[in-house]
Structure formats: structure tokens, C-alpha cells
Amino acid sequence: MLRIAGDTRAALARRLGIGATDAAAIEHLVASTEPLGPVELGNRLGIRSASATSLVDRLVQAGHVARAPHPRDRRRLCLQVTDHAAEQVVEALRPMLAGVERAVGRLSPEQAAATAAFLREMAEVMREYIDATPAEPAQRRAPR
């Protein structure tokens, strides 16, 4: 599932006519529970500040993202996915989402409950892994 999720992101990017990093940026902006600025977005994508600025400029130019005042800090800007981009993403995902709905519809109530419990537990394991990971990359050791 983890491997196919990456392939799905790449397929979504192709359907939208954007790069994989652009699609990942939009995904982060949609999924974030807090407002993200260019620096935070760059950190989540693992790219440098200059690359994040270019990425944001490209997404704004394409109409996928808008800059807006940060809700709690007037000195900062946050990034918001435009309604148009959100509609494009939903439309591009529609065939896959329909297939997911068909698969879910074939589950018995017991199977659905067990599947939901399993997925919640896997998500929690992944969150714990993320939370326990240092913010900075580990120092690479020189080969001996």
C-alpha cells in the first residue's frame, strides 16, 4: 500500500499535468491541520528554501495555490489550495475513489470494522515513527 500510494501520487500528477513534487505539495497543503508557509512546506517536502520558493511561485502562477495572510501571525503568509485546484484533484481522483467505494461496499459490517481498526492502528504506528524521528537528518558516516 505504501509503494502504490507513491505511484498513485505520480499518476495524479500526470493527470493534472504537474510534477510529482507539485502534487506532493498540494497534498501536504490539503492534509495539514495547521497553516503552512513556504518554509514549512519546503521542510515537509525535504527541499531547500530556494527550491520551495520556486515551487510556490510555480503553483501560484498555475492557479493551484494562493498566498494568504497567516491567521495568527500578520508578519507571515500561508499557502492555500485554490477551489479550482481542489476541484481538479477531486475530478482526477474520481475513478479511483469510485473503485474504493465499490470495494468498501463489498465488505460485511464485520469486515469493514476490522479493516477500519487495522488502518487506524497502522496510521498510529506511522505517526509514532514520524514523531520519534529527529527533525534534522542523521549525520552520514564516512565509509571505512
C-alpha positions in Angstrom: 0.0 0.0 0.0 2.8 2.4 0.8 4.5 1.8 -2.5 1.3 2.1 -4.5 0.4 5.3 -2.7 3.6 6.9 -4.2 2.6 5.6 -7.7 -0.9 7.0 -7.2 0.6 10.4 -6.4 2.6 10.2 -9.6 -0.4 9.2 -11.6 -2.4 12.1 -10.1 0.4 14.5 -11.1 0.3 13.2 -14.7 -3.5 13.6 -14.8 -3.2 17.1 -13.6 -0.3 17.9 -15.8 2.0 18.9 -12.9 5.2 17.4 -11.5 5.3 14.9 -8.7 6.7 17.4 -6.2 3.9 19.9 -7.1 1.3 17.1 -6.4 3.1 16.3 -3.1 3.0 20.0 -2.2 -0.7 20.2 -2.9 -1.3 17.0 -0.9 0.6 18.5 2.1 -1.3 21.7 2.0 -4.7 19.9 1.8 -3.8 17.4 4.6 -2.2 19.9 7.0 -4.1 20.7 10.2 -2.1 24.0 10.5 -1.5 26.7 8.0 1.7 26.1 6.1 4.0 28.8 4.7 6.7 28.2 2.0 9.3 27.3 4.7 7.2 24.7 6.4 6.1 23.3 3.0 9.7 23.0 1.9 10.6 21.3 5.2 7.8 18.7 4.7 9.0 18.1 1.2 12.6 17.9 2.2 13.7 20.7 -0.3 15.8 23.8 0.3 14.3 27.3 0.7 15.1 28.4 -2.8 13.5 25.3 -4.3 10.4 25.8 -2.1 10.1 29.4 -3.3 10.3 28.3 -6.9 7.8 25.6 -6.3 5.3 28.0 -4.6 5.8 30.6 -7.4 5.0 27.8 -9.9 1.9 26.7 -8.1 0.6 30.2 -7.7 1.3 31.0 -11.4 -0.6 27.9 -12.4 -3.6 28.9 -10.1 -3.2 25.8 -7.9 -2.2 27.7 -4.7 -2.8 31.2 -3.3 -0.8 33.2 -0.8 -2.9 34.4 2.1 -2.3 36.2 5.4 -1.4 33.8 8.2 -4.4 33.6 10.5 -2.4 34.1 13.7 0.8 35.9 12.6 0.4 39.0 10.5 4.0 39.0 9.5 3.7 35.7 7.7 1.9 34.3 4.7 0.3 30.9 4.4 -0.5 28.9 1.4 -4.0 27.7 0.4 -5.0 25.3 -2.3 -7.5 27.2 -4.6 -11.0 25.9 -5.0 -10.2 25.3 -8.7 -7.2 23.1 -7.9 -9.3 21.2 -5.3 -12.0 20.6 -7.9 -9.4 19.4 -10.4 -7.9 17.0 -7.8 -11.3 15.5 -6.9 -12.2 15.1 -10.6 -8.9 13.4 -11.4 -9.3 11.1 -8.4 -13.0 10.3 -9.2 -12.3 7.0 -11.0 -10.1 5.7 -8.2 -12.5 6.9 -5.5 -15.4 5.1 -7.2 -13.4 1.9 -7.2 -12.6 2.3 -3.5 -16.3 2.9 -2.8 -17.2 -0.3 -4.7 -14.6 -2.3 -2.7 -15.9 -0.9 0.6 -19.4 -1.7 -0.4 -18.5 -5.4 -0.8 -17.3 -5.6 2.9 -19.6 -7.1 5.5 -20.1 -4.9 8.6 -17.6 -7.1 10.5 -15.0 -6.9 7.7 -15.4 -3.1 7.5 -15.0 -2.7 11.3 -11.9 -4.9 11.3 -10.4 -3.1 8.3 -11.0 0.3 9.8 -9.5 -0.8 13.1 -6.4 -2.2 11.3 -5.9 1.0 9.3 -6.3 3.3 12.4 -3.7 1.2 14.1 -1.3 1.3 11.2 -1.7 5.1 11.0 -0.9 5.4 14.6 2.2 3.3 14.2 3.3 5.6 11.4 2.6 8.7 13.4 4.7 7.3 16.3 7.5 6.7 13.9 7.3 10.2 12.5 7.1 11.8 15.9 10.2 9.8 17.1 12.2 10.9 14.1 14.7 13.8 14.7 13.9 17.0 12.8 17.4 17.1 11.3 18.8 14.3 9.1 21.3 11.9 10.7 25.0 12.6 10.0 26.2 10.2 7.4 29.2 8.1 8.4 32.2 8.1 6.1 32.9 4.6 4.6 35.7 2.7 6.2 
